[in-house]
Amino acid sequence: MRVPILKQGNYLIATIQSALTDEDLLQLRDELTDRVGKFRSRGVIVDVTALDIMDSFATQTLRALAHMIRLRGAETVIVGVQPEVAFTMVQLGLTLEGISTALDLEEGLAQLNLKTRGVEARERRG
Amino acid sequence: MRDADEVKVSISSEADVVTAREAGRQMASDIGLNGSLPTVIATAISEVARNIIQYAGRGEIILRRLNNSIKTGIMIIARDKGPGIADVEQAMKDGYTTGRGLGMGLPGTRRLMDEFEIVSKKGKGTTVTMKKWM
């Protein structure tokens, strides 16, 4: 199941819509890393609201995704981690340390706006 | 119709991992496990099923309802005839891995469950048996 990626202004929004295999997750990571360059995006949101579980592989892949995108010069916010998913991750000992998270898409966009504000201002001046 | 007491899922591809964890979630909610428990069970299944793919190539997951006079629960058996785990004690330590993972899978899964047992014979395969009670 491919994850649709929406381009909205300077941001890319990937909304996971169903259970994903490991391969799907890796593909999402690579596609986002690629498109950040193609669209010269400043920020990425990965909406995991519909993701039923975040096991060790999913967590590792999302962490790698965020780090790779940062190396490409953009920011990532993971939004929509469900309460029972959060509970299970904590018990498993999994963290998204160093990765920005937000409650939902709206909060995620607000966070990206803050994070990329400096860049936008410089661009307008430049 | 009564729901099945036992469900078996053959594991030989990543898609089977998804099938197995969905079967686990389904059984968990069928027997009335609520709150985070269906997610906990689906996640535990995902971890052990991935180990089957990664280390043995194929195997199976068996889900069984547990009922005694006092409590209800679910038993998960993950079985493969792969190379086996050379050092089970090491494999149960946080951060230890011989694969591409974080080394959190097995120790983390044990924390998720109420009962957890792993039997592995070199060259013969691995069986993980775990239970979660309501």
Chai-1 contact restraints between the chains, C-beta under 6 A:
chainA,res_idxA,chainB,res_idxB,connection_type,confidence,min_distance_angstrom,max_distance_angstrom,comment,restraint_id
A,A19,B,V18,contact,1.0,0.0,6.0,A-B,restraint_1
A,T21,B,E14,contact,1.0,0.0,6.0,A-B,restraint_2
A,T21,B,A15,contact,1.0,0.0,6.0,A-B,restraint_3
A,T21,B,V18,contact,1.0,0.0,6.0,A-B,restraint_4
A,D22,B,E14,contact,1.0,0.0,6.0,A-B,restraint_5
A,E23,B,E14,contact,1.0,0.0,6.0,A-B,restraint_6
A,I53,B,A42,contact,1.0,0.0,6.0,A-B,restraint_7
A,I53,B,T43,contact,1.0,0.0,6.0,A-B,restraint_8
A,I53,B,S46,contact,1.0,0.0,6.0,A-B,restraint_9
A,D55,B,T43,contact,1.0,0.0,6.0,A-B,restraint_10
A,D55,B,S46,contact,1.0,0.0,6.0,A-B,restraint_11
A,D55,B,E47,contact,1.0,0.0,6.0,A-B,restraint_12
A,S56,B,G101,contact,1.0,0.0,6.0,A-B,restraint_13
A,S56,B,L102,contact,1.0,0.0,6.0,A-B,restraint_14
A,S56,B,M104,contact,1.0,0.0,6.0,A-B,restraint_15
A,S56,B,G105,contact,1.0,0.0,6.0,A-B,restraint_16
A,Q60,B,L102,contact,1.0,0.0,6.0,A-B,restraint_17
A,E84,B,S36,contact,1.0,0.0,6.0,A-B,restraint_18
A,E84,B,T39,contact,1.0,0.0,6.0,A-B,restraint_19
A,F87,B,S36,contact,1.0,0.0,6.0,A-B,restraint_20
A,T88,B,T39,contact,1.0,0.0,6.0,A-B,restraint_21
A,T88,B,V40,contact,1.0,0.0,6.0,A-B,restraint_22
A,T88,B,T43,contact,1.0,0.0,6.0,A-B,restraint_23
A,Q91,B,R111,contact,1.0,0.0,6.0,A-B,restraint_24
A,Q91,B,L112,contact,1.0,0.0,6.0,A-B,restraint_25
A,L92,B,G108,contact,1.0,0.0,6.0,A-B,restraint_26
A,G93,B,M104,contact,1.0,0.0,6.0,A-B,restraint_27
A,G93,B,G108,contact,1.0,0.0,6.0,A-B,restraint_28
